[in-house]
């Protein structure tokens, strides 16, 4: 996935195309912006504006932060991303929650609509404890790139049944002094459960919540508790945007047409 421009600074950013309204794509926890490769390709010729893809702070080729609280991450995105025009934000999982925060108007972005896919809205105490333990760990090191890639696949949910394309794994593993580790900063996972009530109440733009129909992390019933228009996207699970990018693009564009009309 090669953009027309790569912005300098703390975020790795790719910009594809030009036009009046930006499409911003935000990946989920542990992944990189490479997971949007299929969506970027499916938007070609259908979206009259720039498509902006980044690696979130502490992921891929983007710099780490001292503070990974969601408002701090949202502020970093708003400050560093080349939007400068109305923006539709499509986010996956953690990126979907960040998209809702960006729509609040508190960060200086003119967000026209939000599509949040696969956001886990209900968390058990055990799940939160396991996430906190992961966030407190030092990064693991591997002797081979293959071992590190296998671990990255597990952390990002990009198992072989989801994608066999190595391009979808880009920037997930780095080599330092001949050894390999994930590029993901584990500390970025120390978030706790999302404040969905606050994020949805604060969103000043139309919002669509959705999930892959086989997503084990969130059910449609859970999403319907927050919005009567939650959708199931056919043909995939939690990483539906990797498995069925055209399905995702169809739903995003259908919603944006309704939301902006």
N, C-alpha and C positions, 0 to 999 in steps of 0.2 A: 504494500500500500504506500504509494509515493504521492505526497501532496504537492501542490503547486508552490508551496512555500513552507518552510519550517521556521517557526519563531524562535528567537534566542531568548534566554532567560531561564528561570527555574522550571518551566514546563516544556516538555517535548510536545510540540504542536504541529499538526499538518493541516493545510488549508487546500481544499479542492474546489476550484471554480470561483465564480463571482456572481453578484446579483444583489437584489434589494433586501432579501431576508436570509439570515444565517440559519443553518441547521447545525446545532451543537450536539455531538454524540459523546456521552459519558459512560465509561465502562464500569464494571462492578469490582468489588473488593478482590484483590489478588491478581487481577488480569492486567492487560495493557490495552491501549487504543487499537492494537492490531486486530482485536476481535470484531471490529466494525468493518473489516475489509469487504465482506459480502454486501453489507448495507450500503457502503459508499458506492460500490459498483452498481447496485440496484437503483440507486438514486440518480445515476447519470442519465441525463435526458428527461428526467421527471421532476427535478427540483431546480428552480430558477434562482439559484443563489449559492453562496459558498457553503460547503460542508466542512465543519471544523471538528477535528478529532485530536484529542490529547491523551497523554498518559497522566493519570491523576497524580497528585503529589505523593511521593513515596512509592511509586510504581514505575516500572519500565525505565525509561531514560529521564524521567523527571526527578527533580531534587526532593530530598526528604524535608519534612517540616518539624519544628520543635513542638507544635501544637496541632494535633489531628482532630480536634473537636470539629464536628461538621460545619458550624458557622465559620471557623477559621479556614477550612478547606474551601468553602463556598466563596469566601472573600478573596482567597488566592486565585481561584478560577476567574472570578469577575475582574480582578485587577490585571491578570496576565493574558487572558484570551483575546484574540483580535476580533471582537464582535462588532462594536461600533455601529450597530444597526439593529432593527428588530430581530429577535432570535427565537427559534423553536428549539426547545431542549428535549432530546430523547435520551433517557438514561436507563441503564440496566442495573437492577438490584441496588447496591449502595449508590451507584450513579443516578438511579431514579430518585432516591431520597434527596441527593444533592440538587437534582433538577427542581424539585419542589421548593427547596430553600431558595434557589436562585430566582424563583418566580415571585418571591415575597416583595420585591421592590427595594429591599434594604441594601442591595449590593450594587445598585446603579445600572443593572441590565434591563433593557426593554424586552421582557420575555412575553412573546405572543401566545405561546401554548406550551404545554408540557405533556410528554408521553413517558410514563414510568412503567417499566416492564420488570416483572419478577422481584418486586420489593418484598422482602420478608417482613411482615407486619406484626407477627406474634412470635415472641421469644420466651422460652422456658428459662427458669433459673439455671438449669444444667447447661443449656446452650450458651447463656451469657458467661457462665463460669469457664467453660471450655474456650470461648473466644478470648477471655481475659488472660488465660494461661498461655494461649498461642501468642498474644500480643506482647507478653512479657519475655518470651524466649529470644535468645540471640539467634541471628540468621544461621541456618544450617549450611554446612559446607560439604561438597561432593567432589570425588576424585575425577569424575567424567561428566561430560556435558549430557550424556544420555541419562545418567542417574538424576541430574538436576532437572532435566526436561520432564522426566517421569514425575518428579515431585511437583513441578510447576503445573503439569496437567491435573494432578489431584487437587491442588490448592485452588486453581482457577476453574475447575469443573470442565476442562477441555479434554476429556478422555477420548480415546480413539473412536468410540461410538458417536461422539459429538462432532469431532473433526479429525480427519487424517492429514489435513493440509498444514505443513510446517509453518507457512506464512501466518497462520492464526496465532502462533506461539511467539511471534517476534518480540524481542526485548524482555521476555519473561525470565531469561537466565543471563547472568553476566559472569565473565571470567576475571579473576583477580589473582595475580601471581601463580598462574597455572592451575588453580582450583576453581570450582564453580559454585555459585549460590543463586538463589532466586533474587531478582531485582526488587521484589516487593519488600518494603520495610514492615516487619511484623507489627510495629507499634501503631501503624495506621488502622489496625483492626480493633483498637481499644476504644470502641464507640458506645457500647451499650445498645439498648433497643432504640429504634427511631421514634421520635416524637411525631407520629403520623397526624395526630389531632392538631398539633400546633402547625405543622408544615402545610396541611391541607387548608386549615382555616386561614393561614397567612398567604396562601397562593393567590396572586392577583391576576391570574390567567386561567383559561380553560385547562382542565387536567383530565387525562385519560389514564386509568390504571389497567394494566393487562398482565397476562402470564402465559407462558407456554402451557398447553393443555395438559402436559405430563410433568409439570414442574412439581417436584416433591417438597419445595421450600415454602410454597404459599398456595392456598386453594382459592378458587374463585369465590367461594362463600366468604372467606376471610376478606377478600377485596370488596365484595358487595356490602360488607359492613361499613365501608368507608365511602362508597359511591355506587349508585344504582346502575352505572353504565360500564362497570368493569367487564373486560372481554377475555375470553379464552382464545389464544392464537394456535391454530392447528399445526401439527407436524413436528413438534419439538417439546423440549422440557425447559429447564431453567435457562439454558443458553440458546433460546429460540432464535436470537438474532444471529448466531453463528450457524445454526442448523437450517433455518428457513428465512434468510434475509429478505427475500421478496415478499413473504407474508407480512413481515414486520413493516416493510416500507409501504405496502398497500394500506395497512391499518393506520399508520402514521399520516399518510397523505389524505386518506379519507377523513380522519379526525381533524387535521389542520384545515381542510377545506370547510368543514362545518364550524370549527372553532373560530376561524378568522372571518367567516362570511357574515 
